[in-house]
Amino acid sequence: MTTPNCELLQSMRSILLRNSIQPTRLEIVSPYTNTTPSESTTSAPLYTKKQLDMRRKYEILQYKNNGSVNGKRTKSAAYSSLMSNNRNRYTITVPENNNVVVYSSTSCPDDNNIAVPTTASDVPGKKELLYYEPDVPLYNFGYNIPDYGILPKSFDLLKIAQIVSNINILLSSETLTNIITILFSFDSGTGIKTLLISLPLEISIAGQSINPEESSIYKIQDFIIGVFQGTQPISISDIITTFDKTTVEIDDYDFDGNFSVTDNFVVNIEIPLAVSPETTFTIGVQPILEIINFNPTSTEIIANSEGDAQELNVNLD
């Protein structure tokens, strides 16, 4: 482990400040536009305040959550239900073409959409029409208790480190490319922790075969692994890397011997780290490649690809 000095401490502090994930902001979804304040929208409001108020008022007047005493409805609720119940209509008998037609006493399918005055439901205050719009969301009805808690950051399974990584990391065979940064907390303890990384790779190759009678081979011979504490490299001799496969074999060419293929690999990396509180480590990788029987026109290795079936997996033991 690197001996702490002012330069190292400053570099680790800089990494902590740069990589710390900010807590999620509380953003309420507006019932007028169905968007949050940070989402840009140029569309007109979907609903007006009057529509939202009317939808809530209509729901309240259904008396679905009425007061009760010993499991019985209150007198006011029972009286309102009695007076507004559609089944209390009188039937109407109308002679028609010497036949008798009886109009049903059940409710009309459009009854809910008929506007009625507030006085019909004994609503005090200024008289207005009540109507039902089922497409308008029921907003601020009942108990809407917002949770203002700050969400925790992403930690490893041992709850001692924050692990920061990106997707679609383009690797280079010429230099190290950083794939993850680990930020240990103040209560992480001191000792050796084994870092286990399962890193998915997406390899895209295009080229022209030198001898179309033979297969072309693209091979990852090995990975160079670089470990940095802060910005200072540290030497770790017992790093273990294993691959699920290492070779792409191409034998399907067009008429001119050209080809283009994409394949997926997974490399597993095991690194012992000497951990102490509030330290940071950055892991870099560099593939060593071998090309046989073709001239490449483009080669690309992407780590933690967004479109990959595998996902980056990091654990500490």
C-alpha positions in Angstrom: 0.0 0.0 0.0 1.2 3.5 -0.9 2.5 5.5 2.1 0.2 8.5 2.6 1.5 11.9 1.8 0.0 15.3 1.0 -0.1 14.7 -2.8 -1.8 11.3 -2.3 -4.3 12.5 0.2 -5.2 15.5 -2.1 -5.6 13.2 -5.1 -7.9 10.8 -3.1 -10.0 13.8 -1.9 -10.3 15.1 -5.5 -11.6 11.6 -6.6 -14.1 11.5 -3.7 -15.5 14.9 -4.6 -15.6 14.1 -8.3 -17.3 10.7 -8.0 -19.6 11.0 -5.0 -23.2 10.5 -6.2 -25.6 13.2 -5.2 -28.8 12.1 -3.5 -31.9 11.9 -5.6 -33.9 15.1 -5.7 -37.5 15.0 -4.6 -39.6 16.0 -7.6 -43.3 15.9 -7.5 -45.1 14.9 -10.7 -47.5 17.7 -11.7 -51.1 16.5 -12.2 -51.5 19.3 -14.8 -48.8 18.0 -17.2 -47.8 14.6 -15.8 -44.2 15.7 -15.7 -41.7 16.8 -13.1 -40.3 20.3 -12.8 -36.9 19.3 -14.3 -38.5 17.8 -17.4 -38.9 20.3 -20.2 -42.3 20.3 -21.7 -43.9 22.6 -24.3 -47.3 20.9 -24.2 -50.3 22.7 -22.8 -51.6 21.5 -19.5 -53.6 18.3 -19.8 -56.1 19.2 -17.1 -57.3 22.4 -15.4 -57.5 23.0 -11.7 -61.3 23.0 -12.0 -61.3 19.6 -13.6 -59.1 18.1 -10.9 -61.2 19.7 -8.1 -64.4 18.5 -9.8 -63.0 14.9 -10.1 -62.1 14.9 -6.4 -65.4 16.4 -5.4 -67.3 13.8 -7.3 -65.4 11.0 -5.6 -66.0 12.4 -2.2 -69.7 12.6 -2.8 -69.9 8.9 -3.5 -69.6 8.3 0.2 -67.4 5.3 -0.3 -65.4 6.1 2.9 -68.2 7.4 5.0 -68.1 7.7 8.8 -69.5 4.8 10.8 -70.6 4.0 14.3 -70.5 0.3 15.3 -70.2 -0.6 11.6 -73.4 1.3 10.6 -73.7 4.2 8.2 -74.3 7.7 9.6 -77.7 9.2 9.2 -76.5 11.8 6.8 -74.8 9.3 4.6 -77.9 7.0 4.6 -80.2 9.9 3.8 -78.0 11.1 0.9 -77.7 7.6 -0.5 -81.5 7.2 -0.3 -82.2 10.4 -2.1 -79.6 9.9 -4.8 -80.0 6.2 -5.5 -81.0 5.6 -9.1 -82.9 2.5 -8.3 -85.6 4.6 -6.5 -86.9 6.0 -9.8 -90.5 5.3 -10.8 -91.1 3.0 -13.7 -92.9 4.6 -16.6 -95.5 2.7 -18.7 -96.1 4.1 -22.2 -98.6 2.6 -24.8 -97.0 2.3 -28.2 -98.6 0.8 -31.3 -101.3 -0.9 -29.1 -98.5 -2.6 -27.2 -97.4 -1.8 -23.7 -93.7 -0.8 -23.3 -92.3 -0.5 -19.8 -89.2 1.6 -19.4 -86.8 0.0 -17.0 -86.3 1.6 -13.6 -82.5 0.8 -13.6 -80.0 3.6 -14.1 -79.2 4.9 -17.6 -75.6 4.1 -18.7 -74.9 7.8 -19.1 -76.2 8.8 -15.7 -72.7 9.4 -14.4 -72.0 11.9 -17.1 -75.1 14.0 -16.6 -74.3 17.3 -14.8 -76.4 17.9 -11.7 -76.5 20.9 -9.4 -74.7 20.8 -6.0 -78.0 21.3 -4.2 -79.0 17.8 -5.3 -76.3 16.4 -3.0 -76.8 18.9 -0.2 -73.4 20.5 -0.9 -73.3 23.9 0.9 -71.9 27.0 -0.6 -72.3 28.5 -4.0 -74.4 26.6 -6.4 -72.6 24.9 -9.3 -73.0 21.9 -11.5 -71.4 18.6 -10.6 -70.2 16.2 -13.4 -68.0 13.2 -13.8 -64.9 12.9 -16.0 -63.4 9.4 -15.6 -60.3 10.3 -17.7 -59.2 13.0 -15.2 -56.8 11.6 -12.5 -58.0 11.5 -8.9 -55.5 14.0 -7.4 -54.9 14.8 -3.7 -57.7 12.4 -2.6 -57.3 10.6 0.7 -53.8 10.5 2.2 -51.0 11.7 -0.1 -48.0 11.7 2.3 -44.7 12.7 0.5 -41.5 11.0 1.6 -38.7 13.5 2.0 -36.1 10.9 3.0 -32.7 11.1 1.2 -32.0 7.9 -0.7 -28.7 6.1 0.2 -25.8 5.9 -2.3 -24.9 2.6 -4.0 -22.7 0.4 -1.8 -21.2 -3.0 -2.2 -22.6 -6.0 -0.3 -20.4 -5.4 2.7 -21.7 -1.8 3.0 -18.2 -0.4 3.2 -17.6 1.1 -0.2 -19.2 3.1 -3.0 -18.5 1.6 -6.4 -18.6 4.0 -9.4 -18.5 2.9 -13.0 -19.9 3.9 -16.5 -21.4 2.0 -19.4 -20.0 1.7 -22.9 -16.3 2.1 -21.9 -14.1 2.1 -25.0 -10.9 0.1 -24.2 -7.6 0.7 -25.9 -4.8 -1.8 -26.6 -2.3 1.1 -26.3 -2.9 2.3 -22.8 -4.8 1.6 -19.6 -8.5 2.6 -19.5 -10.2 3.1 -16.1 -13.3 0.9 -15.6 -14.3 1.4 -12.0 -13.5 3.6 -9.0 -14.0 2.4 -5.4 -14.5 4.8 -2.5 -14.2 3.2 0.9 -16.1 4.7 3.8 -14.8 6.0 7.1 -15.9 2.8 8.9 -14.5 0.3 6.3 -11.9 -1.0 8.7 -8.3 -2.0 7.8 -7.2 -5.2 6.1 -7.1 -7.1 2.9 -10.3 -7.2 0.9 -10.6 -9.2 -2.3 -12.2 -7.2 -5.2 -14.1 -9.4 -7.7 -15.0 -7.9 -11.0 -17.0 -9.6 -13.7 -16.5 -7.4 -16.8 -18.5 -8.0 -20.0 -16.9 -7.1 -23.2 -18.4 -6.4 -26.6 -16.0 -6.9 -29.5 -16.6 -5.5 -33.0 -14.2 -6.4 -35.8 -14.1 -5.6 -39.5 -11.3 -6.4 -41.9 -10.1 -8.2 -45.0 -8.7 -11.7 -45.0 -5.1 -12.2 -46.2 -5.8 -15.8 -47.3 -9.5 -16.5 -47.7 -8.8 -20.2 -47.7 -8.0 -20.0 -44.0 -9.8 -18.7 -41.0 -9.0 -15.3 -39.6 -8.4 -15.1 -35.8 -8.8 -12.2 -33.4 -7.5 -13.2 -29.9 -7.2 -11.5 -26.5 -4.0 -12.9 -25.2 -4.2 -11.2 -21.8 -5.3 -8.2 -19.8 -2.9 -5.7 -18.2 -4.4 -4.6 -14.9 -3.5 -1.3 -13.3 -4.4 -0.4 -9.8 -4.2 3.2 -8.5 -4.6 4.5 -5.0 -5.7 8.0 -5.6 -3.7 8.9 -8.7 -0.6 6.9 -7.6 0.0 3.4 -9.1 0.5 0.6 -6.7 2.0 -2.8 -7.3 -0.1 -5.9 -6.7 1.5 -9.2 -7.8 -1.2 -11.7 -7.3 -4.0 -10.4 -9.6 -5.9 -13.2 -11.3 -7.7 -12.8 -14.6 -9.8 -15.5 -16.3 -11.8 -15.4 -19.6 -14.9 -17.3 -20.6 -13.3 -17.4 -24.1 -10.5 -15.5 -25.7 -10.8 -16.1 -29.5 -13.0 -15.0 -32.3 -12.6 -17.2 -35.4 -13.9 -15.8 -38.7 -14.3 -18.0 -41.8 -17.3 -16.3 -43.4 -16.1 -13.7 -46.0 -17.7 -11.9 -48.9 -16.4 -12.2 -52.5 -13.4 -9.9 -51.8 -12.5 -11.6 -48.4 -14.1 -8.8 -46.3 -15.9 -9.5 -43.1 -17.6 -7.8 -40.1 -18.5 -9.6 -36.9 -19.5 -8.8 -33.3 -19.0 -11.1 -30.3 -19.3 -11.0 -26.5 -16.7 -12.0 -23.9 -16.6 -11.9 -20.1 -13.3 -11.4 -18.2 -13.2 -12.1 -14.4 -10.7 -10.1 -12.4 -9.7 -10.8 -8.8 -7.6 -8.2 -7.0 -6.5 -8.2 -3.3 -6.6 -4.7 -1.9 -5.0 -3.4 1.3 -8.0 -1.3 2.6 -8.0 1.5 5.1 -10.8 4.0 5.9 -11.5 6.7 3.4 -9.2 5.4 0.7 -9.9 5.3 -3.0 -8.8 2.8 -5.7 -9.2 3.1 -9.4 -8.9 0.0 -11.7 -7.6 0.3 -15.2 -7.4 -2.4 -17.9 -5.5 -2.8 -21.2 -6.1 -5.8 -23.5 -3.2 -7.5 -25.3 -4.4 -8.5 -28.8 -3.3 -10.9 -31.4 -4.5 -10.7 -35.1 -4.0 -13.6 -37.4 -4.6 -13.8 -41.2 -6.4 -10.5 -41.7 -5.9 -6.8 -42.1 -8.2 -4.9 -39.7 -10.1 -1.9 -41.0 -11.8 -1.3 -37.6 -11.6 -3.0 -34.2 -13.5 -1.9 -31.1 -13.7 -3.4 -27.6 -16.4 -1.9 -25.4 -16.6 -2.8 -21.7 -19.9 -2.9 -19.8 -21.8 -2.4 -23.1 -25.3 -1.0 -22.7 -26.6 -3.5 -25.2 -24.8 -6.5 -23.7 -26.6 -9.5 -22.3 -24.2 -9.5 -19.4 -23.9 -6.7 -16.8 -20.9 -5.4 -14.8 -20.7 -7.2 -11.5 -18.5 -6.0 -8.6 -18.1 -7.6 -5.2 -15.9 -7.3 -2.2 -15.0 -10.3 0.0 
